[in-house]
């Protein structure tokens, strides 16, 4: 029985910002600029350990401890201090030489950013207000992964169920045909889903890959209970083909994006879509490659937002260049 353990020392990261805001009237007159000076600091330590119970069974465990401080650079506003302890553990079972099963329990957290706390913004006809009272997000849940590797192909499947307490989202306060007002808020949510990846190697120079994700994410509390999480499609995936013939290489990828909603109330639906990308390269030497690439080759219109004005993604884009490796 062999054990290994390691710890990363505490480290700190501080961020400061001056958030300047000014409003404009319908006639274009600007109001006085309001400045908010804020600072965030995070200090933490990570501990990780591994224990080999047998040649086939391994236990991994760890924890992260963080101290988070938020302060407005104004003596009248006291600083906020929060401490997080996030453990995790996992078990790996080598079923056979080419099959591995891993079971994990994962936790995490995210503190609100200074923009979410203090900075309001507008996109199209939608105004989103900041919220100084936001709380941190905390997540926890199990994950099961199974990997199967053969000479010609490799497969990996993941199942997960995650609970998210205090999820930060844009809550709709009012909505008319021309104006939408939202505010950042906390809410509870959960996500249950799976991911599947497959790679088939027909030969040394030709292969096919595909990856798909199925995700059922919804709110679990308040007036939005049962509503789907905005901008999270239930199904998405890709299929890719790669080929190499001597100095010439080529790849083609098809990305599929499922339907989703752009708002918390599920009023504005973004339609499903697909994109085709391609790349061709010619290796001039061991260090130099000439390439050409195209994104959204079929010039499809893919929904990216509704504010409530419909916005779409980038059109067909092509580029060419030289890659030099040193």
N, C-alpha and C positions, 0 to 999 in steps of 0.2 A: 504494500500500500504506500503510494507516494503522494505527498502533499506539497503544494506550492502556494505561496501567499505573497502579495505585494500591495503596497499602498502608495498612492500619489500624494505628494505634499499639498497643503492648502495653497491656493493661489487666488489672487484678487483681480477683479476687472472693474474699473470705474468708467462711467459714461456721464458726460455733461452735455446739456443742450440749452440753447436759447430759442424758444418757440415764439416767433413773432406772428401775430394775426391782425388782419385788418379786413373790414367788410366794405362792400361796394353797394351803393344804391342803384336802382334801375336807371338812373341818369348818369351813372359812372362816377359819382362822388365817393371818394375814399374816406373812411372814418379814421380816427387816430389808431396808431399801432399799439397793440397790447402785447407786452413781452412777459413770458413765463420762463423763469430760469429754474432748471431742475437738474438733479443728479441721482444716478443709480450706482450702486456698488454691490458686487457679489463676491463672496469669499467661500471657498469650499474645499473639500477633500474627498477623494474617492478611494475606497478599499476594495480589493478584489482577491479572491482566493480560489484555488482549484484543488480538488482531491480525487485521485484515481483510485476508486474502490477495487477495481479489477481491470484487466485488459479491455473489457467491454463496457464498463460503467464508469462514468465520470460525473462528479458533482462540482458545479460552479456556483459561487455565492459572492455577493458584494453589497456595498452600500455607498450612498453618496450623502454627505452632510453639507448643507449650504446655509450661509447667513446672508440675507438680502436686506439692503438698506435703500430706502427711497427718501429723498428730501427735496423740498423746494428751497431755493436759496433765498429764503425770506425768514427772518427770526420769528415772525408771527405763526409760522406753520411748523410744528414739530416733525421730526423725522420718523419714518415708520420702519420698524425692524421685524423681520420674519426669519424663522429658522425651519429648515426642511430636513427630514430624514427619510431617505428613499431606499429601501432594501430591494434586492432581487435575488433570485436563485434559479437554478436550472439543473436538469438531469439529462445526460446523454447516454443512450443505449445503442451500442453497435450490434444490431440484430444479426448481421452477417458481414462479410467483407465488403459488400457493395450497398448495404442498407443501414441507415442510421435514423434513430428516432430521438427527438429532443423535446422535452417538456419544460416550460419555463413559467415563472410568475414574475411579471414586470411591473414596475411603478415609475412614475415620473411627475414632473411639475413644470409649470411655466408661469413666471410672473408677468403682469401686464407691462407693456412697454410705455415709455414716456409719451409716445404719440397717442396710444390708447387712453392714457390718463388725462392728457392736457390738450391734445391737438384735434380740433374739428376739421372736417374737410367736405368738399362737395365734388361729386362726379355726375355729370349730366344734370338731371333735375332732382338728384338725391343728395340731401345734406345729412351727414353723419356726425353726431355730436360726441365729444369726449366725455369721459366719466371718471372723476377723481376718486370715486368710491369703489372702483373695481377690485375684486379679490383675485388671488392666484388660481390657476387651474391645477387640478391634481388628477392623475390617471392611475389605474391599476387594472390588472386582469391577466388571465392565462394565455399562453401561446404554445401550440403544438406544431412541430415541423418534422417532416419525413423526407429523407433524401435517398434516391435510388440512382446508382451510377453503373452503367454498363459500358462496354467497349464502344458502341456506336451512339449511345444516347444517354442523357442525364435528365432526371426529373426531380422536381422539388415541390412539395405541397405544404402550405401553412394554413392553420386554422387559428383564429384568435377571437377573443371577446374582451372588450375594453370598456371600463366605466370611467366617465370623465365628469368630475365634480367641479362646478364653477366654470364651465366652458365659456370663453369670451366670444361673444357674437354680436352682430349688429341688430338690435331690437327695433322693430318698426313701431313708431309712435303714432304716425298718421300717414295716410296715403290717399291722394286724389289722382285724377287723370293727368295732372301736370306736375305735381310736387309730392315728394316723399321725404319724410323726416324720420331719421333713425338715431338711436343712441347705443353706444357700446354698453353691454350688460353681461351679467353672469347667468348661466343656466346649467342644468344637469343634462347629460346626454350619455348614450351608449352606442357602441359600434360592434357588430358581429359580422365576421367575414372570413374570406379565404383567398389565398393566392396560389396560382399554379404556374410553374415554369417548366418548359420542356426544350431540350436541344437535341437535334438529330444530326449526326455527323455522317453524311453519306460517303464522303471521302475526305482526304486531307484538304482538298481545295473547295469543297462544297458543303454547306450546312444550312439547316433551317432552325430557327428559334421562335418560340411563341411564349407569351406571358399574359395571364389574365387575372383580374381581380374582381371579386364579388363582394360588395359591402352594403350592409344594411345599417345606416347610421340615422338615429332620430333622437329628438329631445325626449326627456323622461319626466319633466316636472313643469308645473305652471300651465299657463294658457296654451303653450305650444306642445304639450305632451302628445306624442304620436306623430308630430310633424317631422319631415325629413330635414337633416342638416343641410344648410345651403352649400351649393357648389361641391357636392360629393355625389358623383354618379354611382348608381348601383352596380353597373357593369362597365368595365373598361379593359382594354388589352391591346396587344400588338402581335404582328406576325412579321418576321424578317427572314430574308434570304441573303446569304453571302456566298460569293464565288471568287476564287483566285486562280488565275492561269498565268504562270510565270510571273512577269512583272506587272501584270494587269489585275486589279481587284475591283469588285463592284458589290454594293449592298443596296437592297430595296427593303423598306419598312412600311408597313401599313398600320396606322394607329387608329383605334376605334374608341370613341368617347361616348359614353352613355348619356341619356337624358338626365337632367338635374334641375334644381331650382336655384334661383339667384337671391332668394330672400327667405327670411325666417318663417313667414306665413305661408310659404309655398304658393304664392299668387303668380309669380313670374317664372315660367318654365323655359329652360334652355334646351333646345332640341339636340338629339344625338347627332353625331357627325363622324367623319373619318378623314384622315390625312394620309397622303402618300409621300414619302421622302426617299431620295436616292442619292448615291454617291459613287463616283468612279475615280479611281486613282491609278497612276502609272508610276512605278518605282524606277526612277532614272538611275539611281545608285543606292548604295546601302544607307545613305543619310538623306537623300533628296527624293521627294515625291511630288509629282504634279497631280492636282485633283480638281474635280468639278463636282458641285453638289446642288441639289434643288430641294426646296422644302415646299410642301403643299403643291405637289406637281400638277394636280388636276384643278388647282385654283378653286377649291371648295370654300363656301362660306360656312364658318363654324361659329355658333353662338358663344360669346364670352361674357355677356352681361346684358341686363335690362335695367334702366335707371329712371323711368320705365322705357326709355329709348333703347332700341336694340343696338348692341354693339357686336362686332364680329372680329375674328382673329385676323392675323396677317394674311395677305394674298400670296400668290406664288412668288417665291424669292429664289434667285439663283446666285451662286458665287463660284469663283474659281481662284486658285492660288497655288502656292508652293509651300510645302512643309519641309523644314530642315531640322534634322535631329543632330544634336551635338553630343 
